[in-house]
Amino acid sequence: MTARMTQVIALALIVGGLIASAIGGIYAKHETRKLFTELQRLNVERDRMEVEWGQWQLEQSTLATYGRVERLAREKMSMRPPVATEMTLLEP
């Protein structure tokens, strides 16, 4: 093999490596952008779910208030507090 042939092969290997490196860089940049877009989408979904969770907590606390429970017990179940004659006191 001549020196000229060795130089051509070395140059071809360098150019091939350069092209492979450029393609690898482009692929890495593309993946980074794709993953960043997915991260942004997931952050938006997380924020939406946190708002929904807060709304559920507020609704639960509203539905469980003493006044509402008492009103429902009176209206829907016809419940009432006992009168003194219906109570029995137990001595320890």
C-alpha positions in Angstrom: 0.0 0.0 0.0 1.4 3.4 -0.9 1.5 6.5 1.2 -1.0 8.2 -1.0 -3.5 5.4 -0.5 -3.0 5.4 3.3 -3.7 9.2 3.3 -6.9 8.7 1.3 -8.1 5.9 3.6 -7.3 8.1 6.7 -9.1 11.1 5.2 -12.1 8.9 4.4 -12.2 7.6 8.0 -11.9 11.2 9.4 -14.7 12.4 7.1 -16.9 9.4 8.0 -16.3 10.1 11.7 -17.1 13.7 11.3 -20.4 12.9 9.5 -21.3 10.3 12.2 -20.5 12.9 14.9 -22.7 15.5 13.2 -25.6 13.1 12.9 -25.2 12.1 16.5 -25.3 15.7 17.6 -28.4 16.4 15.5 -30.1 13.3 17.0 -29.2 14.3 20.5 -30.6 17.8 20.0 -33.8 16.3 18.6 -34.2 14.0 21.5 -33.6 16.8 24.0 -36.3 19.0 22.4 -38.7 16.1 22.3 -38.1 15.2 26.0 -38.4 18.9 26.9 -41.7 19.2 25.2 -42.9 16.1 27.0 -41.7 17.6 30.3 -43.7 20.8 29.7 -46.8 18.8 28.8 -46.5 16.8 32.0 -45.9 19.9 34.1 -49.1 21.4 32.7 -51.0 18.2 33.5 -49.6 18.1 37.0 -50.7 21.7 37.6 -54.2 20.9 36.3 -54.4 17.9 38.6 -53.2 20.0 41.6 -56.0 22.5 40.9 -58.5 19.7 40.6 -57.3 18.2 43.9 -57.7 21.5 45.6 -61.2 21.8 44.3 -62.1 18.3 45.5 -60.7 19.1 49.0 -62.8 22.3 49.1 -65.9 20.4 48.0 -65.3 17.7 50.6 -64.9 20.2 53.4 -68.0 22.0 52.2 -70.1 18.8 52.1 -68.9 17.7 55.6 -69.7 20.9 57.5 -71.6 20.3 60.7 -74.5 22.5 59.7 -75.0 20.7 56.4 -74.8 17.2 58.0 -77.3 18.3 60.6 -79.7 19.8 58.0 -79.6 16.6 55.9 -80.2 14.5 59.0 -83.3 16.5 59.9 -84.7 16.8 56.3 -83.9 13.5 54.7 -83.8 11.1 57.7 -86.3 12.9 59.9 -83.7 12.9 62.7 -83.9 15.2 65.7 -82.0 15.7 69.0 -83.5 13.7 71.8 -85.7 15.5 74.4 -84.9 15.2 78.1 -87.5 12.5 78.8 -85.9 10.2 76.1 -82.5 10.3 77.7 -81.1 8.0 80.3 -78.2 9.0 82.4 -75.8 6.3 83.5 -73.9 6.6 86.7 -70.3 5.3 86.7 
